[in-house]
Amino acid sequence: MANRSGEAWQSVLKDMRFTFGNIQVDEDGYCWLLNGVERRDRNDALDIVESDLKDISATHLRQMYRRLQKHQGLDYPLSDMVIHTGEISSEFDLRDLPDLPTSDVKFSLEEGEILLVIDCYLSIPSCDDEGSQPHITALNAPPPGLDVAVLTAPLLSRKRLSLVDVDAYNYSDDFWQLSVKIGFNPRSRMLSDLYYDALEVKALVEASAGGVTHRTVAELIRGGHVKALLGQPEGDWLEAKSQHADFDSEIGKIRLAQWVAQFANTPAGGVVVLGLATKNRGNGDVITRITPLPRQPGVRRKYVQVLDTKVIPPIENLRVEVIAHEESDLVLIEVPPQSEENKPFLVHGAVVEGKAQGNFFSIVRRRNDEMASTHPANVHANLTVGRAFLRRGELPRN
């Protein structure tokens, strides 16, 4: 039991054979004390809760695992430290701890080193050439459309982590489990920090089942994992801005409308995130830091009003969200793919030689990670096609 009488605790403490930092363990490796809180190894797992990780050094955990392995003369790994979520009361029975929800993150000793092992669960439909869905059972067969190494590289580099291995299991036609093994130098690392790093890796992988898309970005931000985006590049579907739009100037309103309209004019749509700074790394801009925006009452309504009045026709199913980040906010504008019949989307107003021209209109599209204006010849060609269709009921031939 977690709560013991003073006499019972004295008996437990006498059995504590090994001590490294805030970790104490008996010589059998069965009873552990983490910051003085008792936990039990049930031979296949050492069950703990998130709060147990506080003030526990990764170096001390590695030392304890190695010491127990040597003392017991074992040539196989000890039980993994399995992390459960939720709070437990002082009356909680340790036998019930395995029944708590698991975080899908654990610490494991392999070849004398501590690894993070993260279980990710994905739904990735796969079809053969005839449209049927094959059942793939091979271990380590990569899920279609997902390269975990490429996807996680920016995040792992920033966190000083390394990808060791990925085991893939396909349980059904479209349901996958990935066991992602992450290595790290334990020096000056705390288990609680590594655990939260692992949760960001898990969120990024699970949100990116088909690769990083604007839906991935939106899901990560809504889920509170915006840090997982640091190091990710801007691209055909992502525009990041470090500050709120300038609602006090006509130029600022036109620029906001152009940021959004460019994605309405692309096949796949896109997302604008305000509160992220980027930096050019030579081959394009990458997200380098979070710049949370000061909270402004009614700011979402301002974004919606500008877009409603500046973008023609209205963008269907446009989502504008203000998402709390610590004591500040982020603004997420998600543009889903639009009907071809409504394109091109026009912006009422243009910026010419640094001045706002309210009587003009502009058509903008996304090109790589930059916004590009439409050439007048293309506008004329679209008008010509439209007139011909209205007049003759058919499109002109080349």
C-alpha positions as CSV (number, residue, x, y, z in Angstrom):
1,M,0.0,0.0,0.0
2,A,1.2,3.6,-0.6
3,N,0.2,4.7,2.9
4,R,2.1,2.9,5.7
5,S,2.5,3.2,9.5
6,G,5.7,4.5,10.8
7,E,6.8,1.0,11.8
8,A,6.1,-0.4,8.4
9,W,8.0,2.4,6.7
10,Q,11.0,1.7,8.9
11,S,10.9,-1.9,7.7
12,V,10.8,-0.8,4.1
13,L,13.6,1.7,4.4
14,K,15.8,-1.0,6.0
15,D,15.4,-3.1,2.8
16,M,16.6,-0.2,0.6
17,R,19.9,-1.5,-0.5
18,F,20.9,0.9,-3.3
19,T,20.6,4.7,-3.4
20,F,21.3,7.1,-6.3
21,G,20.0,10.6,-5.8
22,N,16.2,10.5,-5.1
23,I,15.9,6.8,-6.1
24,Q,16.1,4.0,-3.6
25,V,15.6,0.3,-4.4
26,D,15.8,-3.0,-2.5
27,E,18.3,-5.6,-3.6
28,D,15.7,-7.6,-5.4
29,G,14.6,-4.6,-7.5
30,Y,11.0,-5.1,-6.4
31,C,10.4,-2.2,-4.1
32,W,11.4,1.3,-5.4
33,L,11.2,4.7,-3.6
34,L,11.0,7.7,-5.9
35,N,11.3,10.9,-3.9
36,G,10.2,8.8,-0.9
37,V,7.1,7.4,-2.7
38,E,6.8,3.7,-2.9
39,R,6.4,2.0,-6.3
40,R,6.5,-1.7,-7.2
41,D,8.1,-3.7,-10.0
42,R,5.6,-6.4,-11.2
43,N,8.4,-8.2,-13.1
44,D,7.3,-7.0,-16.5
45,A,6.9,-3.3,-15.7
46,L,7.8,-0.7,-13.0
47,D,4.6,1.3,-12.8
48,I,4.8,5.0,-11.9
49,V,2.7,8.1,-12.4
50,E,3.8,11.4,-14.0
51,S,4.4,13.2,-10.7
52,D,6.9,10.6,-9.7
53,L,9.4,11.9,-12.3
54,K,9.9,15.3,-10.6
55,D,13.5,15.8,-9.4
56,I,14.7,12.4,-10.7
57,S,17.9,12.6,-12.7
58,A,18.3,10.5,-15.8
59,T,21.9,9.7,-14.8
60,H,20.7,8.4,-11.5
61,L,18.1,6.1,-13.2
62,R,20.8,4.7,-15.5
63,Q,23.1,4.1,-12.5
64,M,20.3,2.3,-10.6
65,Y,19.4,0.1,-13.6
66,R,23.1,-0.8,-14.2
67,R,23.6,-1.5,-10.5
68,L,20.6,-3.8,-10.2
69,Q,21.6,-5.6,-13.4
70,K,25.1,-6.2,-12.1
71,H,24.0,-7.2,-8.6
72,Q,21.5,-9.7,-9.9
73,G,23.8,-11.1,-12.5
74,L,21.4,-10.5,-15.3
75,D,22.3,-10.4,-19.0
76,Y,18.8,-9.3,-20.0
77,P,17.1,-5.9,-19.5
78,L,15.2,-5.0,-16.4
79,S,11.6,-4.0,-16.3
80,D,10.7,-0.8,-18.2
81,M,9.6,2.2,-16.2
82,V,6.0,2.6,-17.5
83,I,4.4,6.1,-16.9
84,H,0.7,6.3,-16.1
85,T,-1.4,9.5,-16.2
86,G,-3.8,10.8,-13.5
87,E,-3.6,11.6,-9.9
88,I,-3.7,9.1,-7.0
89,S,-4.8,9.6,-3.5
90,S,-3.0,8.6,-0.3
91,E,-5.4,5.6,0.0
92,F,-4.6,4.3,-3.4
93,D,-3.6,0.6,-3.6
94,L,-0.4,0.0,-5.5
95,R,-2.0,-3.1,-7.0
96,D,-4.4,-0.8,-8.9
97,L,-1.7,1.4,-10.4
98,P,-1.4,-0.6,-13.7
99,D,-5.1,0.0,-14.3
100,L,-4.6,3.8,-14.6
101,P,-4.4,5.1,-18.2
102,T,-0.9,4.9,-19.7
103,S,0.9,7.8,-21.3
104,D,2.4,5.4,-23.9
105,V,5.8,6.6,-22.8
106,K,8.3,4.6,-20.9
107,F,12.0,4.5,-20.0
108,S,13.9,1.4,-20.9
109,L,17.5,0.1,-20.4
110,E,19.0,-1.3,-23.6
111,E,22.7,-2.3,-23.8
112,G,23.4,-0.3,-20.7
113,E,21.8,2.9,-21.9
114,I,18.5,4.5,-21.0
115,L,16.1,5.1,-23.9
116,L,12.7,6.7,-24.3
117,V,10.2,4.4,-25.9
118,I,7.1,6.0,-27.3
119,D,4.1,4.1,-28.6
120,C,2.2,6.0,-31.3
121,Y,-1.1,4.8,-32.8
122,L,-2.0,5.9,-36.3
123,S,-4.7,5.4,-38.8
124,I,-3.2,5.3,-42.3
125,P,-5.4,3.9,-45.0
126,S,-3.5,2.1,-47.8
127,C,-4.8,0.9,-51.1
128,D,-3.3,-1.2,-53.9
129,D,-3.7,-0.3,-57.6
130,E,-7.2,-1.9,-57.7
131,G,-8.5,0.1,-54.7
132,S,-8.5,-2.8,-52.2
133,Q,-6.8,-2.4,-48.8
134,P,-4.0,-5.0,-48.3
135,H,-3.3,-6.3,-44.8
136,I,0.4,-5.8,-44.0
137,T,1.8,-7.7,-41.0
138,A,5.5,-7.4,-41.4
139,L,7.4,-5.9,-38.5
140,N,9.3,-2.7,-39.4
141,A,7.5,-2.3,-42.7
142,P,7.2,1.5,-42.8
143,P,3.7,3.0,-42.8
144,P,2.8,4.5,-46.2
145,G,3.5,8.1,-46.6
146,L,5.3,8.5,-43.2
147,D,9.0,8.9,-42.7
148,V,9.5,9.2,-39.0
149,A,13.2,10.1,-39.2
150,V,12.5,13.1,-41.6
151,L,9.4,14.2,-39.7
152,T,11.0,14.3,-36.2
153,A,14.5,15.4,-37.2
154,P,14.0,19.2,-36.4
155,L,12.3,18.5,-33.1
156,L,14.8,15.9,-32.0
157,S,17.7,18.1,-32.9
158,R,16.3,21.0,-30.9
159,K,15.7,18.7,-27.9
160,R,19.2,17.1,-28.1
161,L,17.6,13.7,-28.7
162,S,18.3,11.1,-31.4
163,L,16.2,8.5,-33.2
164,V,17.5,5.0,-32.4
165,D,14.9,2.8,-34.0
166,V,11.2,2.6,-35.1
167,D,9.3,-0.7,-34.8
168,A,6.1,-0.8,-36.9
169,Y,3.2,-3.1,-36.4
170,N,0.2,-3.2,-38.7
171,Y,-2.7,-4.7,-36.8
172,S,-5.4,-4.2,-39.4
173,D,-5.8,-2.7,-42.9
174,D,-5.3,0.8,-41.7
175,F,-4.3,0.7,-38.0
176,W,-0.6,1.0,-37.1
177,Q,1.4,1.1,-33.9
178,L,4.9,2.6,-34.0
179,S,7.3,2.0,-31.2
180,V,9.7,4.9,-31.5
181,K,13.0,4.6,-29.6
182,I,14.7,7.8,-28.6
183,G,18.3,8.1,-27.3
184,F,19.8,10.9,-25.3
185,N,22.8,11.9,-23.2
186,P,21.5,11.6,-19.6
187,R,24.0,14.1,-18.2
188,S,22.1,17.1,-16.6
189,R,18.8,15.7,-17.9
190,M,15.8,15.2,-15.7
191,L,13.2,12.5,-16.3
192,S,10.3,15.0,-16.2
193,D,11.8,17.1,-19.0
194,L,12.5,14.1,-21.1
195,Y,9.0,12.8,-20.6
196,Y,7.4,16.0,-21.8
197,D,9.8,16.0,-24.8
198,A,8.5,12.5,-25.6
199,L,4.9,13.6,-25.5
200,E,5.7,16.3,-28.1
201,V,7.3,13.6,-30.3
202,K,4.2,11.4,-29.9
203,A,1.9,14.3,-30.8
204,L,3.9,15.2,-33.9
205,V,4.0,11.6,-35.2
206,E,0.3,10.9,-34.5
207,A,-0.8,14.2,-36.0
208,S,1.3,13.5,-39.1
209,A,0.1,10.1,-40.2
210,G,0.2,11.2,-43.8
211,G,3.0,13.6,-43.5
212,V,3.1,17.2,-42.1
213,T,0.2,19.1,-43.5
214,H,-1.8,22.2,-42.6
215,R,-4.1,19.9,-40.7
216,T,-1.2,18.5,-38.7
217,V,-0.1,22.1,-37.7
218,A,-3.7,22.9,-36.7
219,E,-4.1,19.8,-34.6
220,L,-0.7,20.3,-32.8
221,I,-1.6,23.9,-32.0
222,R,-5.1,23.1,-30.8
223,G,-3.6,20.3,-28.7
224,G,-1.1,22.5,-26.9
225,H,1.9,21.1,-28.8
226,V,3.0,24.1,-30.7
227,K,6.6,23.6,-29.6
228,A,6.7,20.5,-31.8
229,L,6.7,22.8,-34.8
230,L,9.9,24.5,-34.0
231,G,12.4,23.7,-36.7
232,Q,9.7,22.8,-39.2
233,P,9.9,24.6,-42.5
234,E,7.3,26.9,-44.0
235,G,6.0,25.6,-47.3
236,D,3.2,25.6,-49.8
237,W,0.6,25.5,-47.1
238,L,2.0,27.4,-44.1
239,E,2.5,31.1,-43.4
240,A,3.9,32.1,-40.0
241,K,3.8,35.6,-38.6
242,S,5.3,36.8,-35.3
243,Q,2.8,39.6,-34.6
244,H,-0.9,40.4,-34.8
245,A,-2.1,41.8,-38.1
246,D,-2.1,45.6,-38.2
247,F,-5.8,46.5,-37.9
248,D,-5.1,50.3,-37.7
249,S,-3.8,50.6,-41.3
250,E,-5.3,49.8,-44.7
251,I,-2.0,48.2,-45.7
252,G,-2.2,45.9,-42.7
253,K,-5.8,44.8,-43.5
254,I,-4.8,44.1,-47.2
255,R,-1.8,42.1,-46.1
256,L,-3.9,40.0,-43.8
257,A,-6.4,39.3,-46.6
258,Q,-3.6,38.4,-48.9
259,W,-2.0,35.9,-46.4
260,V,-5.3,34.1,-46.3
261,A,-6.5,34.4,-49.9
262,Q,-3.2,32.9,-51.2
263,F,-4.2,29.6,-49.7
264,A,-7.8,29.8,-51.0
265,N,-6.2,30.0,-54.5
266,T,-4.1,26.8,-54.0
267,P,-5.4,23.2,-54.5
268,A,-4.8,22.0,-50.9
269,G,-5.5,25.1,-48.8
270,G,-3.3,26.1,-46.0
271,V,-2.9,27.7,-42.6
272,V,-1.7,31.0,-41.2
273,V,-0.3,31.0,-37.7
274,L,0.3,34.3,-35.9
275,G,2.6,34.0,-33.0
276,L,5.5,32.1,-34.6
277,A,8.8,33.6,-35.8
278,T,10.7,32.3,-38.8
279,K,14.3,32.6,-40.1
280,N,15.7,31.9,-43.5
281,R,18.1,29.0,-43.4
282,G,19.3,29.3,-47.0
283,N,16.8,27.0,-48.6
284,G,13.7,28.6,-47.1
285,D,12.2,29.9,-43.9
286,V,11.9,27.6,-40.8
287,I,10.0,28.2,-37.6
288,T,12.6,29.2,-35.0
289,R,10.6,30.4,-32.0
290,I,7.2,31.0,-30.4
291,T,6.2,34.7,-30.1
292,P,2.9,34.6,-28.1
293,L,0.6,37.5,-28.9
294,P,-0.7,39.9,-26.2
295,R,-4.3,39.1,-25.4
296,Q,-6.8,41.5,-27.0
297,P,-10.5,41.3,-26.2
298,G,-12.5,40.8,-29.4
299,V,-9.5,40.2,-31.6
300,R,-11.0,37.2,-33.3
301,R,-13.9,39.3,-34.5
302,K,-11.5,41.8,-36.0
303,Y,-9.8,39.1,-38.0
304,V,-13.2,37.7,-39.2
305,Q,-14.4,41.2,-40.2
306,V,-11.3,42.1,-42.2
307,L,-11.5,38.7,-44.1
308,D,-15.2,39.1,-44.7
309,T,-14.8,42.5,-46.3
310,K,-11.5,42.1,-48.1
311,V,-11.7,38.6,-49.7
312,I,-14.1,38.0,-52.6
313,P,-15.9,35.7,-52.7
314,P,-16.1,34.6,-49.1
315,I,-13.9,31.6,-48.2
316,E,-16.0,28.5,-47.4
317,N,-15.5,26.9,-44.0
318,L,-12.8,29.3,-43.0
319,R,-11.8,28.8,-39.4
320,V,-10.3,31.6,-37.3
321,E,-9.3,30.6,-33.8
322,V,-7.6,32.3,-30.9
323,I,-5.7,29.6,-28.9
324,A,-4.3,30.2,-25.4
325,H,-0.6,29.7,-25.0
326,E,0.6,30.1,-21.4
327,E,-0.5,33.7,-20.5
328,S,-0.8,34.9,-24.1
329,D,-2.4,33.8,-27.4
330,L,-1.8,32.4,-30.8
331,V,-4.1,33.0,-33.8
332,L,-4.8,30.1,-36.1
333,I,-6.5,30.7,-39.5
334,E,-7.2,27.5,-41.4
335,V,-8.2,27.6,-45.0
336,P,-9.6,24.3,-46.4
337,P,-9.5,23.5,-50.1
338,Q,-11.9,25.6,-52.1
339,S,-14.1,24.8,-55.0
340,E,-12.5,25.6,-58.4
341,E,-15.6,27.3,-59.5
342,N,-15.0,30.1,-56.9
343,K,-11.4,30.7,-57.9
344,P,-9.6,33.0,-58.2
345,F,-10.3,34.6,-54.8
346,L,-9.7,38.4,-55.0
347,V,-8.4,40.8,-52.4
348,H,-10.2,44.1,-52.3
349,G,-7.2,46.5,-52.4
350,A,-3.6,46.3,-53.3
351,V,-0.3,47.7,-52.1
352,V,1.4,49.6,-54.8
353,E,4.8,51.2,-54.2
354,G,4.3,51.0,-50.4
355,K,0.8,52.6,-50.5
356,A,-2.6,51.1,-50.1
357,Q,-4.8,51.4,-53.2
358,G,-8.4,50.8,-52.2
359,N,-9.8,50.9,-55.7
360,F,-7.5,48.1,-56.9
361,F,-7.8,44.4,-56.4
362,S,-5.1,41.8,-56.1
363,I,-4.9,38.0,-56.8
364,V,-2.3,36.2,-54.8
365,R,-1.1,32.6,-54.8
366,R,1.3,30.5,-52.8
367,R,4.7,29.7,-54.4
368,N,6.9,27.5,-52.3
369,D,7.1,29.5,-49.0
370,E,6.4,32.9,-50.5
371,M,3.3,34.8,-51.6
372,A,3.2,35.6,-55.4
373,S,0.9,38.0,-57.2
374,T,-0.9,36.9,-60.3
375,H,0.2,38.4,-63.6
376,P,-2.4,40.6,-65.4
377,A,-2.2,38.3,-68.5
378,N,-3.5,35.4,-66.3
379,V,-6.3,37.5,-65.0
380,H,-7.2,38.5,-68.6
381,A,-7.1,34.8,-69.7
382,N,-9.5,33.8,-66.9
383,L,-11.9,36.6,-67.9
384,T,-11.7,35.5,-71.6
385,V,-12.5,31.9,-70.7
386,G,-15.4,33.0,-68.6
387,R,-16.9,35.2,-71.2
388,A,-16.6,32.5,-73.9
389,F,-18.3,30.0,-71.6
390,L,-21.2,32.3,-70.9
391,R,-21.6,33.2,-74.6
392,R,-21.3,29.8,-76.2
393,G,-21.7,27.3,-73.3
394,E,-18.3,25.7,-73.9
395,L,-14.7,26.4,-73.1
396,P,-12.5,27.8,-75.9
397,R,-10.1,25.4,-77.5
398,N,-6.3,26.0,-77.6
